[in-house]
């Protein structure tokens, strides 16, 4: 089962204080672009939430690769 979006906070997000979870201005601009559904649209046909085992959400993977 491939996941496209992470639906819960990560362990790191749970422990970090709020002031450390804010992105610098440059990264906030990139984050806005990555939140656009058109960015993930090409990957949607390859994901079936009913089959397979849980994986790293594609959103997380693409953000790390960016």
LUMLUMDREN-2810 file (N, C-alpha, C; in Angstrom, 1 decimal):
<atoms>
<atom><aa>X</aa><ch>A</ch><at>N</at><xx>0.9</xx><yy>-1.2</yy><zz>0.0</zz></atom>
<atom><aa>X</aa><ch>A</ch><at>CA</at><xx>0.0</xx><yy>0.0</yy><zz>0.0</zz></atom>
<atom><aa>X</aa><ch>A</ch><at>C</at><xx>0.9</xx><yy>1.2</yy><zz>0.0</zz></atom>
<atom><aa>X</aa><ch>A</ch><at>N</at><xx>0.9</xx><yy>1.9</yy><zz>-1.1</zz></atom>
<atom><aa>X</aa><ch>A</ch><at>CA</at><xx>1.7</xx><yy>3.1</yy><zz>-1.2</zz></atom>
<atom><aa>X</aa><ch>A</ch><at>C</at><xx>0.9</xx><yy>4.3</yy><zz>-0.7</zz></atom>
<atom><aa>X</aa><ch>A</ch><at>N</at><xx>1.5</xx><yy>5.1</yy><zz>0.1</zz></atom>
<atom><aa>X</aa><ch>A</ch><at>CA</at><xx>0.8</xx><yy>6.3</yy><zz>0.7</zz></atom>
<atom><aa>X</aa><ch>A</ch><at>C</at><xx>1.4</xx><yy>7.5</yy><zz>-0.1</zz></atom>
<atom><aa>X</aa><ch>A</ch><at>N</at><xx>0.5</xx><yy>8.4</yy><zz>-0.4</zz></atom>
<atom><aa>X</aa><ch>A</ch><at>CA</at><xx>0.9</xx><yy>9.7</yy><zz>-1.1</zz></atom>
<atom><aa>X</aa><ch>A</ch><at>C</at><xx>1.2</xx><yy>10.8</yy><zz>-0.1</zz></atom>
<atom><aa>X</aa><ch>A</ch><at>N</at><xx>0.5</xx><yy>10.8</yy><zz>1.0</zz></atom>
<atom><aa>X</aa><ch>A</ch><at>CA</at><xx>0.6</xx><yy>11.9</yy><zz>2.0</zz></atom>
<atom><aa>X</aa><ch>A</ch><at>C</at><xx>0.7</xx><yy>11.4</yy><zz>3.4</zz></atom>
<atom><aa>X</aa><ch>A</ch><at>N</at><xx>1.6</xx><yy>11.9</yy><zz>4.2</zz></atom>
<atom><aa>X</aa><ch>A</ch><at>CA</at><xx>1.8</xx><yy>11.6</yy><zz>5.6</zz></atom>
<atom><aa>X</aa><ch>A</ch><at>C</at><xx>0.6</xx><yy>12.2</yy><zz>6.4</zz></atom>
<atom><aa>X</aa><ch>A</ch><at>N</at><xx>-0.2</xx><yy>11.4</yy><zz>7.0</zz></atom>
<atom><aa>X</aa><ch>A</ch><at>CA</at><xx>-1.3</xx><yy>11.9</yy><zz>7.7</zz></atom>
<atom><aa>X</aa><ch>A</ch><at>C</at><xx>-1.2</xx><yy>12.1</yy><zz>9.2</zz></atom>
<atom><aa>X</aa><ch>A</ch><at>N</at><xx>0.0</xx><yy>11.9</yy><zz>9.7</zz></atom>
<atom><aa>X</aa><ch>A</ch><at>CA</at><xx>0.3</xx><yy>12.1</yy><zz>11.1</zz></atom>
<atom><aa>X</aa><ch>A</ch><at>C</at><xx>1.6</xx><yy>12.8</yy><zz>11.3</zz></atom>
<atom><aa>X</aa><ch>A</ch><at>N</at><xx>1.9</xx><yy>13.5</yy><zz>12.4</zz></atom>
<atom><aa>X</aa><ch>A</ch><at>CA</at><xx>3.2</xx><yy>14.1</yy><zz>12.6</zz></atom>
<atom><aa>X</aa><ch>A</ch><at>C</at><xx>4.3</xx><yy>13.0</yy><zz>12.9</zz></atom>
<atom><aa>X</aa><ch>A</ch><at>N</at><xx>5.5</xx><yy>13.4</yy><zz>12.5</zz></atom>
<atom><aa>X</aa><ch>A</ch><at>CA</at><xx>6.6</xx><yy>12.4</yy><zz>12.7</zz></atom>
<atom><aa>X</aa><ch>A</ch><at>C</at><xx>7.0</xx><yy>12.5</yy><zz>14.1</zz></atom>
<atom><aa>X</aa><ch>A</ch><at>N</at><xx>7.8</xx><yy>11.6</yy><zz>14.6</zz></atom>
<atom><aa>X</aa><ch>A</ch><at>CA</at><xx>8.4</xx><yy>11.6</yy><zz>15.9</zz></atom>
<atom><aa>X</aa><ch>A</ch><at>C</at><xx>9.1</xx><yy>12.9</yy><zz>16.2</zz></atom>
<atom><aa>X</aa><ch>A</ch><at>N</at><xx>9.9</xx><yy>13.4</yy><zz>15.2</zz></atom>
<atom><aa>X</aa><ch>A</ch><at>CA</at><xx>10.6</xx><yy>14.6</yy><zz>15.4</zz></atom>
<atom><aa>X</aa><ch>A</ch><at>C</at><xx>9.7</xx><yy>15.8</yy><zz>15.6</zz></atom>
<atom><aa>X</aa><ch>A</ch><at>N</at><xx>8.6</xx><yy>15.9</yy><zz>14.8</zz></atom>
<atom><aa>X</aa><ch>A</ch><at>CA</at><xx>7.7</xx><yy>17.0</yy><zz>15.0</zz></atom>
<atom><aa>X</aa><ch>A</ch><at>C</at><xx>7.0</xx><yy>17.0</yy><zz>16.3</zz></atom>
<atom><aa>X</aa><ch>A</ch><at>N</at><xx>6.8</xx><yy>15.8</yy><zz>16.9</zz></atom>
<atom><aa>X</aa><ch>A</ch><at>CA</at><xx>6.1</xx><yy>15.7</yy><zz>18.2</zz></atom>
<atom><aa>X</aa><ch>A</ch><at>C</at><xx>7.0</xx><yy>16.3</yy><zz>19.3</zz></atom>
<atom><aa>X</aa><ch>A</ch><at>N</at><xx>8.3</xx><yy>16.2</yy><zz>19.2</zz></atom>
<atom><aa>X</aa><ch>A</ch><at>CA</at><xx>9.2</xx><yy>16.7</yy><zz>20.2</zz></atom>
<atom><aa>X</aa><ch>A</ch><at>C</at><xx>9.8</xx><yy>18.1</yy><zz>20.0</zz></atom>
<atom><aa>X</aa><ch>A</ch><at>N</at><xx>9.8</xx><yy>18.6</yy><zz>18.8</zz></atom>
<atom><aa>X</aa><ch>A</ch><at>CA</at><xx>10.4</xx><yy>19.9</yy><zz>18.5</zz></atom>
<atom><aa>X</aa><ch>A</ch><at>C</at><xx>9.4</xx><yy>21.0</yy><zz>19.0</zz></atom>
<atom><aa>X</aa><ch>A</ch><at>N</at><xx>10.0</xx><yy>22.0</yy><zz>19.7</zz></atom>
<atom><aa>X</aa><ch>A</ch><at>CA</at><xx>9.2</xx><yy>23.2</yy><zz>20.0</zz></atom>
<atom><aa>X</aa><ch>A</ch><at>C</at><xx>8.7</xx><yy>23.9</yy><zz>18.8</zz></atom>
<atom><aa>X</aa><ch>A</ch><at>N</at><xx>7.6</xx><yy>24.6</yy><zz>18.9</zz></atom>
<atom><aa>X</aa><ch>A</ch><at>CA</at><xx>7.0</xx><yy>25.3</yy><zz>17.8</zz></atom>
<atom><aa>X</aa><ch>A</ch><at>C</at><xx>7.9</xx><yy>26.2</yy><zz>17.1</zz></atom>
<atom><aa>X</aa><ch>A</ch><at>N</at><xx>8.8</xx><yy>27.0</yy><zz>17.8</zz></atom>
<atom><aa>X</aa><ch>A</ch><at>CA</at><xx>9.7</xx><yy>27.9</yy><zz>17.1</zz></atom>
<atom><aa>X</aa><ch>A</ch><at>C</at><xx>10.7</xx><yy>27.2</yy><zz>16.2</zz></atom>
<atom><aa>X</aa><ch>A</ch><at>N</at><xx>11.0</xx><yy>25.9</yy><zz>16.4</zz></atom>
<atom><aa>X</aa><ch>A</ch><at>CA</at><xx>11.9</xx><yy>25.2</yy><zz>15.6</zz></atom>
<atom><aa>X</aa><ch>A</ch><at>C</at><xx>11.2</xx><yy>24.5</yy><zz>14.4</zz></atom>
<atom><aa>X</aa><ch>A</ch><at>N</at><xx>9.9</xx><yy>24.5</yy><zz>14.4</zz></atom>
<atom><aa>X</aa><ch>A</ch><at>CA</at><xx>9.2</xx><yy>23.9</yy><zz>13.3</zz></atom>
<atom><aa>X</aa><ch>A</ch><at>C</at><xx>8.8</xx><yy>24.9</yy><zz>12.2</zz></atom>
<atom><aa>X</aa><ch>A</ch><at>N</at><xx>9.2</xx><yy>26.2</yy><zz>12.4</zz></atom>
<atom><aa>X</aa><ch>A</ch><at>CA</at><xx>8.9</xx><yy>27.2</yy><zz>11.4</zz></atom>
<atom><aa>X</aa><ch>A</ch><at>C</at><xx>10.1</xx><yy>27.1</yy><zz>10.3</zz></atom>
<atom><aa>X</aa><ch>A</ch><at>N</at><xx>9.7</xx><yy>27.2</yy><zz>9.1</zz></atom>
<atom><aa>X</aa><ch>A</ch><at>CA</at><xx>10.7</xx><yy>27.2</yy><zz>8.0</zz></atom>
<atom><aa>X</aa><ch>A</ch><at>C</at><xx>11.3</xx><yy>28.5</yy><zz>7.7</zz></atom>
<atom><aa>X</aa><ch>A</ch><at>N</at><xx>12.5</xx><yy>28.6</yy><zz>7.3</zz></atom>
<atom><aa>X</aa><ch>A</ch><at>CA</at><xx>13.1</xx><yy>29.9</yy><zz>6.8</zz></atom>
<atom><aa>X</aa><ch>A</ch><at>C</at><xx>12.3</xx><yy>30.3</yy><zz>5.6</zz></atom>
<atom><aa>X</aa><ch>A</ch><at>N</at><xx>12.4</xx><yy>31.6</yy><zz>5.3</zz></atom>
<atom><aa>X</aa><ch>A</ch><at>CA</at><xx>11.6</xx><yy>32.2</yy><zz>4.2</zz></atom>
<atom><aa>X</aa><ch>A</ch><at>C</at><xx>11.8</xx><yy>31.4</yy><zz>2.9</zz></atom>
<atom><aa>X</aa><ch>A</ch><at>N</at><xx>13.0</xx><yy>31.1</yy><zz>2.5</zz></atom>
<atom><aa>X</aa><ch>A</ch><at>CA</at><xx>13.3</xx><yy>30.4</yy><zz>1.2</zz></atom>
<atom><aa>X</aa><ch>A</ch><at>C</at><xx>12.6</xx><yy>29.0</yy><zz>1.2</zz></atom>
<atom><aa>X</aa><ch>A</ch><at>N</at><xx>12.7</xx><yy>28.3</yy><zz>2.3</zz></atom>
<atom><aa>X</aa><ch>A</ch><at>CA</at><xx>12.1</xx><yy>26.9</yy><zz>2.4</zz></atom>
<atom><aa>X</aa><ch>A</ch><at>C</at><xx>10.6</xx><yy>27.0</yy><zz>2.4</zz></atom>
<atom><aa>X</aa><ch>A</ch><at>N</at><xx>10.1</xx><yy>28.1</yy><zz>3.0</zz></atom>
<atom><aa>X</aa><ch>A</ch><at>CA</at><xx>8.6</xx><yy>28.2</yy><zz>3.1</zz></atom>
<atom><aa>X</aa><ch>A</ch><at>C</at><xx>8.1</xx><yy>28.4</yy><zz>1.7</zz></atom>
<atom><aa>X</aa><ch>A</ch><at>N</at><xx>8.8</xx><yy>29.1</yy><zz>0.8</zz></atom>
<atom><aa>X</aa><ch>A</ch><at>CA</at><xx>8.4</xx><yy>29.3</yy><zz>-0.6</zz></atom>
<atom><aa>X</aa><ch>A</ch><at>C</at><xx>8.4</xx><yy>28.0</yy><zz>-1.3</zz></atom>
<atom><aa>X</aa><ch>A</ch><at>N</at><xx>9.4</xx><yy>27.2</yy><zz>-1.1</zz></atom>
<atom><aa>X</aa><ch>A</ch><at>CA</at><xx>9.5</xx><yy>25.8</yy><zz>-1.7</zz></atom>
<atom><aa>X</aa><ch>A</ch><at>C</at><xx>8.3</xx><yy>25.0</yy><zz>-1.2</zz></atom>
<atom><aa>X</aa><ch>A</ch><at>N</at><xx>8.1</xx><yy>25.1</yy><zz>0.1</zz></atom>
<atom><aa>X</aa><ch>A</ch><at>CA</at><xx>7.0</xx><yy>24.3</yy><zz>0.7</zz></atom>
<atom><aa>X</aa><ch>A</ch><at>C</at><xx>5.6</xx><yy>24.6</yy><zz>0.1</zz></atom>
<atom><aa>X</aa><ch>A</ch><at>N</at><xx>5.4</xx><yy>25.9</yy><zz>-0.3</zz></atom>
<atom><aa>X</aa><ch>A</ch><at>CA</at><xx>4.2</xx><yy>26.2</yy><zz>-0.9</zz></atom>
<atom><aa>X</aa><ch>A</ch><at>C</at><xx>4.1</xx><yy>25.6</yy><zz>-2.3</zz></atom>
<atom><aa>X</aa><ch>A</ch><at>N</at><xx>5.2</xx><yy>25.5</yy><zz>-3.0</zz></atom>
<atom><aa>X</aa><ch>A</ch><at>CA</at><xx>5.2</xx><yy>24.9</yy><zz>-4.3</zz></atom>
<atom><aa>X</aa><ch>A</ch><at>C</at><xx>4.9</xx><yy>23.4</yy><zz>-4.2</zz></atom>
<atom><aa>X</aa><ch>A</ch><at>N</at><xx>5.5</xx><yy>22.7</yy><zz>-3.2</zz></atom>
<atom><aa>X</aa><ch>A</ch><at>CA</at><xx>5.3</xx><yy>21.3</yy><zz>-3.0</zz></atom>
<atom><aa>X</aa><ch>A</ch><at>C</at><xx>4.0</xx><yy>20.9</yy><zz>-2.5</zz></atom>
<atom><aa>X</aa><ch>A</ch><at>N</at><xx>3.2</xx><yy>21.9</yy><zz>-1.9</zz></atom>
<atom><aa>X</aa><ch>A</ch><at>CA</at><xx>1.9</xx><yy>21.6</yy><zz>-1.4</zz></atom>
<atom><aa>X</aa><ch>A</ch><at>C</at><xx>0.9</xx><yy>21.7</yy><zz>-2.6</zz></atom>
<atom><aa>X</aa><ch>A</ch><at>N</at><xx>1.3</xx><yy>22.1</yy><zz>-3.7</zz></atom>
<atom><aa>X</aa><ch>A</ch><at>CA</at><xx>0.4</xx><yy>22.2</yy><zz>-4.9</zz></atom>
<atom><aa>X</aa><ch>A</ch><at>C</at><xx>0.0</xx><yy>20.8</yy><zz>-5.4</zz></atom>
<atom><aa>X</aa><ch>A</ch><at>N</at><xx>-1.2</xx><yy>20.4</yy><zz>-5.4</zz></atom>
<atom><aa>X</aa><ch>A</ch><at>CA</at><xx>-1.6</xx><yy>19.1</yy><zz>-5.9</zz></atom>
<atom><aa>X</aa><ch>A</ch><at>C</at><xx>-1.1</xx><yy>18.7</yy><zz>-7.3</zz></atom>
<atom><aa>X</aa><ch>A</ch><at>N</at><xx>-0.9</xx><yy>19.7</yy><zz>-8.1</zz></atom>
<atom><aa>X</aa><ch>A</ch><at>CA</at><xx>-0.4</xx><yy>19.4</yy><zz>-9.4</zz></atom>
<atom><aa>X</aa><ch>A</ch><at>C</at><xx>1.0</xx><yy>18.8</yy><zz>-9.4</zz></atom>
<atom><aa>X</aa><ch>A</ch><at>N</at><xx>1.8</xx><yy>19.0</yy><zz>-8.3</zz></atom>
<atom><aa>X</aa><ch>A</ch><at>CA</at><xx>3.1</xx><yy>18.5</yy><zz>-8.2</zz></atom>
<atom><aa>X</aa><ch>A</ch><at>C</at><xx>3.1</xx><yy>17.0</yy><zz>-8.0</zz></atom>
<atom><aa>X</aa><ch>A</ch><at>N</at><xx>2.1</xx><yy>16.5</yy><zz>-7.3</zz></atom>
<atom><aa>X</aa><ch>A</ch><at>CA</at><xx>2.0</xx><yy>15.0</yy><zz>-7.0</zz></atom>
<atom><aa>X</aa><ch>A</ch><at>C</at><xx>1.1</xx><yy>14.3</yy><zz>-8.0</zz></atom>
<atom><aa>X</aa><ch>A</ch><at>N</at><xx>0.4</xx><yy>15.0</yy><zz>-8.9</zz></atom>
<atom><aa>X</aa><ch>A</ch><at>CA</at><xx>-0.6</xx><yy>14.4</yy><zz>-9.8</zz></atom>
<atom><aa>X</aa><ch>A</ch><at>C</at><xx>0.1</xx><yy>13.3</yy><zz>-10.7</zz></atom>
<atom><aa>X</aa><ch>A</ch><at>N</at><xx>1.3</xx><yy>13.5</yy><zz>-11.2</zz></atom>
<atom><aa>X</aa><ch>A</ch><at>CA</at><xx>1.9</xx><yy>12.4</yy><zz>-12.1</zz></atom>
<atom><aa>X</aa><ch>A</ch><at>C</at><xx>2.1</xx><yy>11.1</yy><zz>-11.3</zz></atom>
<atom><aa>X</aa><ch>A</ch><at>N</at><xx>2.2</xx><yy>11.1</yy><zz>-10.0</zz></atom>
<atom><aa>X</aa><ch>A</ch><at>CA</at><xx>2.5</xx><yy>9.9</yy><zz>-9.2</zz></atom>
<atom><aa>X</aa><ch>A</ch><at>C</at><xx>1.2</xx><yy>9.2</yy><zz>-8.8</zz></atom>
<atom><aa>X</aa><ch>A</ch><at>N</at><xx>0.1</xx><yy>9.8</yy><zz>-8.8</zz></atom>
<atom><aa>X</aa><ch>A</ch><at>CA</at><xx>-1.2</xx><yy>9.2</yy><zz>-8.3</zz></atom>
<atom><aa>X</aa><ch>A</ch><at>C</at><xx>-1.5</xx><yy>7.9</yy><zz>-8.9</zz></atom>
<atom><aa>X</aa><ch>A</ch><at>N</at><xx>-1.4</xx><yy>7.8</yy><zz>-10.2</zz></atom>
<atom><aa>X</aa><ch>A</ch><at>CA</at><xx>-1.8</xx><yy>6.5</yy><zz>-10.9</zz></atom>
<atom><aa>X</aa><ch>A</ch><at>C</at><xx>-1.0</xx><yy>5.3</yy><zz>-10.4</zz></atom>
<atom><aa>X</aa><ch>A</ch><at>N</at><xx>0.2</xx><yy>5.5</yy><zz>-9.8</zz></atom>
<atom><aa>X</aa><ch>A</ch><at>CA</at><xx>1.0</xx><yy>4.4</yy><zz>-9.3</zz></atom>
<atom><aa>X</aa><ch>A</ch><at>C</at><xx>0.8</xx><yy>4.0</yy><zz>-7.9</zz></atom>
<atom><aa>X</aa><ch>A</ch><at>N</at><xx>-0.2</xx><yy>4.6</yy><zz>-7.3</zz></atom>
<atom><aa>X</aa><ch>A</ch><at>CA</at><xx>-0.5</xx><yy>4.3</yy><zz>-5.9</zz></atom>
<atom><aa>X</aa><ch>A</ch><at>C</at><xx>-1.9</xx><yy>3.7</yy><zz>-5.7</zz></atom>
<atom><aa>X</aa><ch>A</ch><at>N</at><xx>-1.9</xx><yy>2.6</yy><zz>-5.0</zz></atom>
<atom><aa>X</aa><ch>A</ch><at>CA</at><xx>-3.2</xx><yy>1.9</yy><zz>-4.7</zz></atom>
<atom><aa>X</aa><ch>A</ch><at>C</at><xx>-3.2</xx><yy>1.7</yy><zz>-3.2</zz></atom>
<atom><aa>X</aa><ch>A</ch><at>N</at><xx>-4.1</xx><yy>2.5</yy><zz>-2.4</zz></atom>
<atom><aa>X</aa><ch>A</ch><at>CA</at><xx>-4.1</xx><yy>2.4</yy><zz>-1.0</zz></atom>
<atom><aa>X</aa><ch>A</ch><at>C</at><xx>-4.6</xx><yy>1.1</yy><zz>-0.4</zz></atom>
<atom><aa>X</aa><ch>A</ch><at>N</at><xx>-5.1</xx><yy>0.2</yy><zz>-1.3</zz></atom>
<atom><aa>X</aa><ch>A</ch><at>CA</at><xx>-5.7</xx><yy>-1.1</yy><zz>-0.8</zz></atom>
<atom><aa>X</aa><ch>A</ch><at>C</at><xx>-4.7</xx><yy>-2.2</yy><zz>-0.9</zz></atom>
<atom><aa>X</aa><ch>A</ch><at>N</at><xx>-3.6</xx><yy>-2.1</yy><zz>-1.6</zz></atom>
<atom><aa>X</aa><ch>A</ch><at>CA</at><xx>-2.7</xx><yy>-3.2</yy><zz>-1.8</zz></atom>
<atom><aa>X</aa><ch>A</ch><at>C</at><xx>-1.3</xx><yy>-3.0</yy><zz>-1.2</zz></atom>
<atom><aa>X</aa><ch>A</ch><at>N</at><xx>-0.7</xx><yy>-4.0</yy><zz>-0.8</zz></atom>
<atom><aa>X</aa><ch>A</ch><at>CA</at><xx>0.7</xx><yy>-3.9</yy><zz>-0.3</zz></atom>
<atom><aa>X</aa><ch>A</ch><at>C</at><xx>0.8</xx><yy>-3.5</yy><zz>1.1</zz></atom>
<atom><aa>X</aa><ch>A</ch><at>N</at><xx>2.1</xx><yy>-3.3</yy><zz>1.5</zz></atom>
<atom><aa>X</aa><ch>A</ch><at>CA</at><xx>2.3</xx><yy>-2.9</yy><zz>2.9</zz></atom>
<atom><aa>X</aa><ch>A</ch><at>C</at><xx>2.6</xx><yy>-1.4</yy><zz>3.0</zz></atom>
<atom><aa>X</aa><ch>A</ch><at>N</at><xx>2.4</xx><yy>-0.8</yy><zz>4.1</zz></atom>
<atom><aa>X</aa><ch>A</ch><at>CA</at><xx>2.6</xx><yy>0.7</yy><zz>4.2</zz></atom>
<atom><aa>X</aa><ch>A</ch><at>C</at><xx>4.0</xx><yy>1.1</yy><zz>3.9</zz></atom>
<atom><aa>X</aa><ch>A</ch><at>N</at><xx>4.2</xx><yy>2.2</yy><zz>3.2</zz></atom>
<atom><aa>X</aa><ch>A</ch><at>CA</at><xx>5.5</xx><yy>2.7</yy><zz>2.8</zz></atom>
<atom><aa>X</aa><ch>A</ch><at>C</at><xx>5.7</xx><yy>4.1</yy><zz>3.3</zz></atom>
<atom><aa>X</aa><ch>A</ch><at>N</at><xx>6.8</xx><yy>4.7</yy><zz>3.0</zz></atom>
<atom><aa>X</aa><ch>A</ch><at>CA</at><xx>7.1</xx><yy>6.1</yy><zz>3.2</zz></atom>
<atom><aa>X</aa><ch>A</ch><at>C</at><xx>6.2</xx><yy>6.9</yy><zz>2.3</zz></atom>
<atom><aa>X</aa><ch>A</ch><at>N</at><xx>5.4</xx><yy>7.8</yy><zz>2.8</zz></atom>
<atom><aa>X</aa><ch>A</ch><at>CA</at><xx>4.5</xx><yy>8.6</yy><zz>1.9</zz></atom>
<atom><aa>X</aa><ch>A</ch><at>C</at><xx>5.3</xx><yy>9.3</yy><zz>0.8</zz></atom>
<atom><aa>X</aa><ch>A</ch><at>N</at><xx>4.8</xx><yy>9.3</yy><zz>-0.4</zz></atom>
<atom><aa>X</aa><ch>A</ch><at>CA</at><xx>5.4</xx><yy>9.9</yy><zz>-1.5</zz></atom>
<atom><aa>X</aa><ch>A</ch><at>C</at><xx>5.7</xx><yy>11.3</yy><zz>-1.3</zz></atom>
<atom><aa>X</aa><ch>A</ch><at>N</at><xx>4.8</xx><yy>12.0</yy><zz>-0.6</zz></atom>
<atom><aa>X</aa><ch>A</ch><at>CA</at><xx>5.1</xx><yy>13.4</yy><zz>-0.2</zz></atom>
<atom><aa>X</aa><ch>A</ch><at>C</at><xx>6.4</xx><yy>13.6</yy><zz>0.5</zz></atom>
<atom><aa>X</aa><ch>A</ch><at>N</at><xx>6.6</xx><yy>12.8</yy><zz>1.5</zz></atom>
<atom><aa>X</aa><ch>A</ch><at>CA</at><xx>7.9</xx><yy>12.8</yy><zz>2.2</zz></atom>
<atom><aa>X</aa><ch>A</ch><at>C</at><xx>9.1</xx><yy>12.5</yy><zz>1.4</zz></atom>
<atom><aa>X</aa><ch>A</ch><at>N</at><xx>9.0</xx><yy>11.5</yy><zz>0.6</zz></atom>
<atom><aa>X</aa><ch>A</ch><at>CA</at><xx>10.1</xx><yy>11.1</yy><zz>-0.3</zz></atom>
<atom><aa>X</aa><ch>A</ch><at>C</at><xx>10.4</xx><yy>12.3</yy><zz>-1.3</zz></atom>
<atom><aa>X</aa><ch>A</ch><at>N</at><xx>9.4</xx><yy>12.8</yy><zz>-1.9</zz></atom>
<atom><aa>X</aa><ch>A</ch><at>CA</at><xx>9.7</xx><yy>13.9</yy><zz>-2.9</zz></atom>
<atom><aa>X</aa><ch>A</ch><at>C</at><xx>10.2</xx><yy>15.1</yy><zz>-2.3</zz></atom>
<atom><aa>X</aa><ch>A</ch><at>N</at><xx>9.8</xx><yy>15.4</yy><zz>-1.1</zz></atom>
<atom><aa>X</aa><ch>A</ch><at>CA</at><xx>10.3</xx><yy>16.6</yy><zz>-0.4</zz></atom>
<atom><aa>X</aa><ch>A</ch><at>C</at><xx>11.8</xx><yy>16.4</yy><zz>0.0</zz></atom>
<atom><aa>X</aa><ch>A</ch><at>N</at><xx>12.1</xx><yy>15.2</yy><zz>0.4</zz></atom>
<atom><aa>X</aa><ch>A</ch><at>CA</at><xx>13.5</xx><yy>14.9</yy><zz>0.7</zz></atom>
<atom><aa>X</aa><ch>A</ch><at>C</at><xx>14.4</xx><yy>14.9</yy><zz>-0.6</zz></atom>
<atom><aa>X</aa><ch>A</ch><at>N</at><xx>13.9</xx><yy>14.5</yy><zz>-1.7</zz></atom>
<atom><aa>X</aa><ch>A</ch><at>CA</at><xx>14.6</xx><yy>14.5</yy><zz>-2.9</zz></atom>
<atom><aa>X</aa><ch>A</ch><at>C</at><xx>14.8</xx><yy>15.9</yy><zz>-3.5</zz></atom>
<atom><aa>X</aa><ch>A</ch><at>N</at><xx>13.8</xx><yy>16.8</yy><zz>-3.2</zz></atom>
<atom><aa>X</aa><ch>A</ch><at>CA</at><xx>13.9</xx><yy>18.1</yy><zz>-3.8</zz></atom>
<atom><aa>X</aa><ch>A</ch><at>C</at><xx>15.1</xx><yy>18.8</yy><zz>-3.2</zz></atom>
</atoms>
